[in-house]
Amino acid sequence: MKLSITTLEGSDAGSVTLSDEIFGLEPRTDILQRVVRWQLAKRQAGTHKTLGRSEINRTKKKLYKQKGTGGARHGAASAPQFRGGGRAFGPVVRSHAHDLPKKVRALGLKHALSSKAKTQQLIIVDKAAVEQVKTKALKEAFSKRGLANVLIIDGAEVDQNFALAARNIPNVDVLPVQGINVYDILRRDSLVLTRAAVDALEARFK
């Protein structure tokens, strides 16, 4: 697959041949769904907690005698059906993470990249760098190219001026190539890769 390389302003900067094993696959939604579910589950805090009946600080004395009242048999005021009682089957502190094979994760990333390439939402730029930290100028450059909702992946290190200029623009994410992930690729309309990011991705999957 051959794509043209442009600058941030939109001028031509050559071309690049992308590997079909990474950018030319037929996207499978089932694999993408598995990877996204794994990502979102892994980042859940799992700190939700309610008190069970054994944790309620109330008297354990029997409320009233067993027989003769005509009412139901109760043993403690901490039972879930009483106001102030414990919660039955409430959430507890736990990890929501589940396992997913490395090969499936790697395949999911390839399919996410291929989905952007197939829908022509993949843009290759020469480099993501600016001389001055000017958010307004960068925002104008994005709007000229129609990049309103975009993920930008740079090489091993992101240009500091570019990251500072882009961080206050809504719906624009900037990540180094080590942080590329399926969820962020799919949640943005466009994907912008630098030449360094393309080289790093192809070296990673070789």
VOPAGU-2260 file (C-alpha; in pm, 1 decimal, decimal comma):
REM VOPAGU-2260
SITE   aa  ch    i         X         Y         Z
SITE  MET   A    0       0,0       0,0       0,0
SITE  LYS   A    1     144,9     333,0    -108,9
SITE  LEU   A    2      46,2     660,0      58,2
SITE  SER   A    3     167,6    1012,7       4,3
SITE  ILE   A    4     352,5    1195,0     281,3
SITE  THR   A    5     256,9    1553,7     354,6
SITE  THR   A    6     361,2    1825,9     594,9
SITE  LEU   A    7     135,6    1960,5     867,7
SITE  GLU   A    8      41,7    2245,8     635,1
SITE  GLY   A    9     -58,2    2002,8     359,0
SITE  SER   A   10     226,4    2035,4     110,3
SITE  ASP   A   11     374,6    1726,2     -53,3
SITE  ALA   A   12     674,4    1558,0     115,0
SITE  GLY   A   13     713,5    1233,9     -78,4
SITE  SER   A   14     552,7     892,9     -42,9
SITE  VAL   A   15     583,3     577,3     164,1
SITE  THR   A   16     501,3     211,8     104,7
SITE  LEU   A   17     312,4      61,5     398,3
SITE  SER   A   18     322,9    -306,2     486,7
SITE  ASP   A   19       6,4    -493,4     391,9
SITE  GLU   A   20      56,3    -719,6     694,4
SITE  ILE   A   21      -2,7    -417,9     920,2
SITE  PHE   A   22    -213,1    -171,1     721,6
SITE  GLY   A   23    -376,9    -393,7     459,6
SITE  LEU   A   24    -579,0    -642,5     663,7
SITE  GLU   A   25    -954,3    -680,9     642,8
SITE  PRO   A   26   -1073,4    -533,0     976,4
SITE  ARG   A   27   -1247,1    -776,8    1210,4
SITE  THR   A   28   -1486,4    -613,6    1453,4
SITE  ASP   A   29   -1482,0    -912,3    1689,6
SITE  ILE   A   30   -1107,3    -876,4    1752,9
SITE  LEU   A   31   -1135,3    -498,7    1791,7
SITE  GLN   A   32   -1418,8    -543,7    2041,0
SITE  ARG   A   33   -1217,9    -791,0    2248,2
SITE  VAL   A   34    -916,7    -560,8    2269,3
SITE  VAL   A   35   -1123,0    -251,2    2354,4
SITE  ARG   A   36   -1312,8    -443,0    2622,9
SITE  TRP   A   37    -979,2    -564,4    2767,0
SITE  GLN   A   38    -839,9    -210,2    2769,6
SITE  LEU   A   39   -1141,5     -51,9    2937,8
SITE  ALA   A   40   -1171,4    -330,5    3195,0
SITE  LYS   A   41    -803,1    -303,0    3282,8
SITE  ARG   A   42    -823,8      67,6    3361,6
SITE  GLN   A   43   -1128,8      39,4    3588,4
SITE  ALA   A   44   -1038,1     127,7    3946,6
SITE  GLY   A   45   -1265,6    -131,9    4106,9
SITE  THR   A   46   -1277,5      67,2    4432,8
SITE  HIS   A   47   -1657,8      58,1    4465,5
SITE  LYS   A   48   -1773,1     -83,3    4799,0
SITE  THR   A   49   -2087,6    -118,8    5009,6
SITE  LEU   A   50   -2132,5    -258,9    5359,3
SITE  GLY   A   51   -2263,9    -610,5    5396,9
SITE  ARG   A   52   -2474,8    -718,5    5692,5
SITE  SER   A   53   -2169,7    -848,8    5877,8
SITE  GLU   A   54   -2006,0    -504,0    5855,9
SITE  ILE   A   55   -2299,9    -301,3    5989,4
SITE  ASN   A   56   -2244,8    -169,0    6340,6
SITE  ARG   A   57   -2588,6    -246,6    6482,9
SITE  THR   A   58   -2706,5    -469,6    6762,7
SITE  LYS   A   59   -2725,9    -837,5    6686,1
SITE  LYS   A   60   -2994,8    -888,3    6950,4
SITE  LYS   A   61   -3307,4   -1060,7    6826,5
SITE  LEU   A   62   -3567,9    -793,9    6750,8
SITE  TYR   A   63   -3858,7    -974,5    6910,4
SITE  LYS   A   64   -3949,4   -1323,4    7013,9
SITE  GLN   A   65   -3967,2   -1596,3    6756,7
SITE  LYS   A   66   -4332,3   -1689,5    6796,0
SITE  GLY   A   67   -4659,2   -1523,9    6881,0
SITE  THR   A   68   -4622,0   -1182,4    6711,0
SITE  GLY   A   69   -4777,7   -1275,3    6376,5
SITE  GLY   A   70   -4480,6   -1118,0    6198,3
SITE  ALA   A   71   -4188,6   -1261,1    6005,5
SITE  ARG   A   72   -3898,7   -1420,2    6193,0
SITE  HIS   A   73   -3603,8   -1180,6    6222,6
SITE  GLY   A   74   -3275,2   -1224,2    6403,2
SITE  ALA   A   75   -3086,6    -892,2    6361,5
SITE  ALA   A   76   -3150,1    -531,1    6260,5
SITE  SER   A   77   -2854,6    -546,8    6019,8
SITE  ALA   A   78   -3051,7    -761,8    5774,3
SITE  PRO   A   79   -3076,8    -609,6    5421,4
SITE  GLN   A   80   -3453,9    -559,2    5433,3
SITE  PHE   A   81   -3429,1    -308,8    5719,0
SITE  ARG   A   82   -3340,9      58,1    5683,5
SITE  GLY   A   83   -2977,6      97,2    5782,9
SITE  GLY   A   84   -2909,5    -270,1    5721,8
SITE  GLY   A   85   -2638,9    -419,2    5504,2
SITE  ARG   A   86   -2653,3    -430,9    5127,5
SITE  ALA   A   87   -2728,6    -771,3    4980,7
SITE  PHE   A   88   -2486,5    -872,5    4704,5
SITE  GLY   A   89   -2336,1    -523,0    4684,4
SITE  PRO   A   90   -2016,3    -433,6    4497,8
SITE  VAL   A   91   -1683,5    -512,8    4662,3
SITE  VAL   A   92   -1327,9    -395,0    4596,0
SITE  ARG   A   93   -1190,7    -607,0    4312,4
SITE  SER   A   94    -996,5    -599,9    3988,4
SITE  HIS   A   95   -1198,3    -593,7    3666,6
SITE  ALA   A   96    -897,8    -694,7    3454,3
SITE  HIS   A   97    -904,0   -1014,1    3254,0
SITE  ASP   A   98    -642,9   -1187,5    3043,1
SITE  LEU   A   99    -603,6   -1145,1    2669,3
SITE  PRO   A  100    -325,9   -1318,6    2472,7
SITE  LYS   A  101     -45,2   -1099,5    2342,2
SITE  LYS   A  102    -104,0   -1222,9    1989,8
SITE  VAL   A  103    -466,9   -1109,4    2002,4
SITE  ARG   A  104    -360,2    -766,9    2133,2
SITE  ALA   A  105    -104,4    -729,9    1855,9
SITE  LEU   A  106    -357,2    -845,1    1596,6
SITE  GLY   A  107    -610,0    -595,2    1731,4
SITE  LEU   A  108    -364,6    -309,8    1679,6
SITE  LYS   A  109    -301,2    -421,8    1321,4
SITE  HIS   A  110    -674,2    -437,6    1251,0
SITE  ALA   A  111    -728,0     -92,1    1402,3
SITE  LEU   A  112    -456,6      52,1    1177,8
SITE  SER   A  113    -598,6    -132,4     878,4
SITE  SER   A  114    -949,0       1,5     948,0
SITE  LYS   A  115    -822,3     359,9     933,6
SITE  ALA   A  116    -629,4     289,4     614,4
SITE  LYS   A  117    -930,9     121,8     451,7
SITE  THR   A  118   -1164,5     413,9     530,1
SITE  GLN   A  119    -901,0     664,9     411,0
SITE  GLN   A  120    -875,8     818,9     756,5
SITE  LEU   A  121    -501,4     754,1     780,5
SITE  ILE   A  122    -266,1    1047,4     715,4
SITE  ILE   A  123     112,7    1023,7     702,1
SITE  VAL   A  124     307,5    1340,4     781,9
SITE  ASP   A  125     677,4    1408,7     754,7
SITE  LYS   A  126     706,6    1519,6    1118,7
SITE  ALA   A  127     490,4    1660,5    1397,3
SITE  ALA   A  128     692,8    1957,6    1515,8
SITE  VAL   A  129     649,2    2332,9    1546,1
SITE  GLU   A  130     901,3    2607,5    1615,1
SITE  GLN   A  131     684,0    2801,8    1860,2
SITE  VAL   A  132     421,8    2698,4    2112,0
SITE  LYS   A  133     122,9    2858,8    1940,8
SITE  THR   A  134    -206,1    2676,5    1991,9
SITE  LYS   A  135    -397,0    2914,0    1765,1
SITE  ALA   A  136    -163,3    2856,2    1470,4
SITE  LEU   A  137    -174,4    2479,6    1513,5
SITE  LYS   A  138    -552,4    2483,5    1541,4
SITE  GLU   A  139    -577,3    2676,9    1215,8
SITE  ALA   A  140    -347,4    2425,3    1045,1
SITE  PHE   A  141    -569,7    2140,0    1165,3
SITE  SER   A  142    -889,0    2311,6    1052,0
SITE  LYS   A  143    -746,5    2371,2     702,6
SITE  ARG   A  144    -689,3    1997,1     670,7
SITE  GLY   A  145   -1024,3    1907,2     827,4
SITE  LEU   A  146    -870,5    1747,2    1136,2
SITE  ALA   A  147   -1128,8    1818,1    1405,2
SITE  ASN   A  148   -1114,1    1482,4    1581,9
SITE  VAL   A  149    -769,6    1328,0    1550,0
SITE  LEU   A  150    -506,3    1108,5    1713,5
SITE  ILE   A  151    -145,7    1198,6    1632,2
SITE  ILE   A  152     126,2     936,2    1681,5
SITE  ASP   A  153     488,7    1051,2    1675,8
SITE  GLY   A  154     813,3     858,9    1713,7
SITE  ALA   A  155     979,8     749,9    2036,4
SITE  GLU   A  156     978,0    1110,4    2161,4
SITE  VAL   A  157     708,5    1370,8    2098,2
SITE  ASP   A  158     820,6    1721,5    2006,6
SITE  GLN   A  159     772,0    1925,4    2324,0
SITE  ASN   A  160     653,7    2241,3    2148,1
SITE  PHE   A  161     401,1    2044,5    1941,3
SITE  ALA   A  162     265,9    1862,0    2247,5
SITE  LEU   A  163     224,5    2187,7    2441,1
SITE  ALA   A  164      54,9    2360,0    2147,6
SITE  ALA   A  165    -186,8    2069,6    2088,0
SITE  ARG   A  166    -282,0    1977,5    2443,6
SITE  ASN   A  167    -544,2    2253,5    2477,9
SITE  ILE   A  168    -721,0    2172,7    2149,8
SITE  PRO   A  169   -1039,3    1967,5    2206,2
SITE  ASN   A  170   -1057,1    1617,9    2055,0
SITE  VAL   A  171    -686,6    1612,9    1967,9
SITE  ASP   A  172    -458,0    1351,5    2126,9
SITE  VAL   A  173     -80,3    1332,0    2085,8
SITE  LEU   A  174     103,9    1013,3    2184,7
SITE  PRO   A  175     448,0     861,7    2132,4
SITE  VAL   A  176     453,9     540,6    1932,6
SITE  GLN   A  177     494,4     335,8    2252,8
SITE  GLY   A  178     151,7     457,3    2368,1
SITE  ILE   A  179     -41,8     363,9    2055,0
SITE  ASN   A  180    -349,5     159,8    2141,2
SITE  VAL   A  181    -668,3      30,8    1981,1
SITE  TYR   A  182    -914,8     230,8    2192,0
SITE  ASP   A  183    -758,4     570,3    2116,1
SITE  ILE   A  184    -732,5     487,4    1745,8
SITE  LEU   A  185   -1100,4     395,2    1719,3
SITE  ARG   A  186   -1236,1     680,5    1932,6
SITE  ARG   A  187   -1091,4     945,6    1699,8
SITE  ASP   A  188   -1209,7    1005,3    1343,3
SITE  SER   A  189    -862,8    1046,7    1190,4
SITE  LEU   A  190    -523,8     892,8    1259,2
SITE  VAL   A  191    -205,7    1087,2    1181,5
SITE  LEU   A  192     125,6     898,7    1182,1
SITE  THR   A  193     466,4    1057,0    1141,3
SITE  ARG   A  194     733,1     895,9     927,6
SITE  ALA   A  195     915,0     794,7    1246,5
SITE  ALA   A  196     598,7     630,3    1382,7
SITE  VAL   A  197     552,1     425,5    1064,5
SITE  ASP   A  198     912,8     303,7    1079,4
SITE  ALA   A  199     876,4     213,1    1447,7
SITE  LEU   A  200     549,6      22,3    1390,0
SITE  GLU   A  201     691,7    -178,9    1100,8
SITE  ALA   A  202    1004,4    -260,1    1304,9
SITE  ARG   A  203     784,0    -365,0    1598,2
SITE  PHE   A  204     580,0    -615,0    1399,7
SITE  LYS   A  205     866,2    -768,1    1202,9
